[in-house]
Amino acid sequence: MYSSLSSELSMSFSWWRNFDYIFLFISLLMVYFSTRLTRVKIMKYLFWLSWGTLFFVILNEKTDLFQFSEYITYLAAIALSLLHLLNLKHCK
């Protein structure tokens, strides 16, 4: 009984580990399309900077090359979200 429960938990855990890559791919597409449509030039650079930071931090989390605080991940994700909201305001 315990071995089947353990294998079920490990399968669900492995699925969640790959969820970061799905999120990175979807956010890459959203940043790409947002930078194509925005009129504010500095916003294009900020979009790519925040996505690049998020990409680096998530990959670093998987490989454990450097020790970073998890707050950097939150800051990059919040910055990306705020940039999308600001871009909506400027695109109208």
Phi and psi in degrees as a GROMACS rama.xvg file:
@    title "Ramachandran Plot"
@    xaxis  label "Phi"
@    yaxis  label "Psi"
@TYPE xy
-69.3053  -31.331  TYR-2
-70.1157  -37.3603  SER-3
-69.9344  -36.1843  SER-4
-66.2381  -39.7693  LEU-5
-64.8112  -41.2053  SER-6
-69.3416  -36.2331  SER-7
-65.5069  -41.6837  GLU-8
-66.5552  -39.0558  LEU-9
-68.43  -34.2951  SER-10
-66.4648  -43.3461  MET-11
-69.0904  -33.6217  SER-12
-68.7053  -38.1852  PHE-13
-67.5347  -33.0526  SER-14
-64.7792  -42.2385  TRP-15
-67.8805  -29.7493  TRP-16
-63.7452  -33.928  ARG-17
-84.5445  -7.46058  ASN-18
-63.6756  -30.8365  PHE-19
-60.3415  -40.0966  ASP-20
-68.3339  -36.8816  TYR-21
-64.1321  -44.0127  ILE-22
-61.7872  -42.7106  PHE-23
-62.5559  -40.4364  LEU-24
-66.4663  -45.1314  PHE-25
-64.6488  -42.0052  ILE-26
-67.982  -32.0533  SER-27
-62.1126  -44.7001  LEU-28
-62.6612  -41.9446  LEU-29
-66.7114  -39.3064  MET-30
-67.5037  -40.869  VAL-31
-59.4091  -49.5006  TYR-32
-69.8213  -33.6287  PHE-33
-67.4914  -39.9831  SER-34
-72.1426  -25.3918  THR-35
-71.8978  -30.531  ARG-36
-96.8681  -17.7264  LEU-37
-75.819  148.623  THR-38
-96.9475  -19.8595  ARG-39
-86.0874  115.269  VAL-40
-66.1231  -40.2534  LYS-41
-64.011  -29.6304  ILE-42
-66.9065  -32.0498  MET-43
-61.3132  -45.6629  LYS-44
-66.5734  -37.9358  TYR-45
-67.666  -37.2967  LEU-46
-59.2331  -50.8975  PHE-47
-69.0395  -33.9046  TRP-48
-65.9204  -44.7019  LEU-49
-69.2271  -37.841  SER-50
-68.2322  -41.684  TRP-51
-61.1371  -40.2373  GLY-52
-63.9453  -45.3141  THR-53
-62.3719  -41.9308  LEU-54
-60.8546  -47.6625  PHE-55
-63.2739  -42.8731  PHE-56
-68.0974  -40.2915  VAL-57
-68.8429  -41.4196  ILE-58
-66.0704  -36.8066  LEU-59
-64.902  -35.4743  ASN-60
-63.3382  -34.7115  GLU-61
-75.1653  -34.465  LYS-62
-101.753  -15.5007  THR-63
56.1627  43.8587  ASP-64
-73.5632  -45.8292  LEU-65
-123.282  157.556  PHE-66
-97.8338  111.795  GLN-67
-120.804  153.732  PHE-68
-73.752  148.557  SER-69
-69.0689  -14.8354  GLU-70
-63.9891  -27.3688  TYR-71
-65.169  -38.6467  ILE-72
-62.4262  -44.6192  THR-73
-64.8145  -41.4624  TYR-74
-62.63  -43.307  LEU-75
-65.3563  -41.1443  ALA-76
-68.2743  -39.8431  ALA-77
-67.1014  -40.9418  ILE-78
-61.5484  -41.8816  ALA-79
-63.8013  -41.5213  LEU-80
-65.8921  -43.8706  SER-81
-65.0276  -38.3305  LEU-82
-62.5363  -38.3654  LEU-83
-64.8235  -39.736  HIS-84
-66.3542  -42.2259  LEU-85
-64.4398  -37.4515  LEU-86
-65.3678  -37.7051  ASN-87
-60.3538  -38.9965  LEU-88
-67.1535  -39.7914  LYS-89
-80.0621  -20.4597  HIS-90
-82.1296  -14.2181  CYS-91
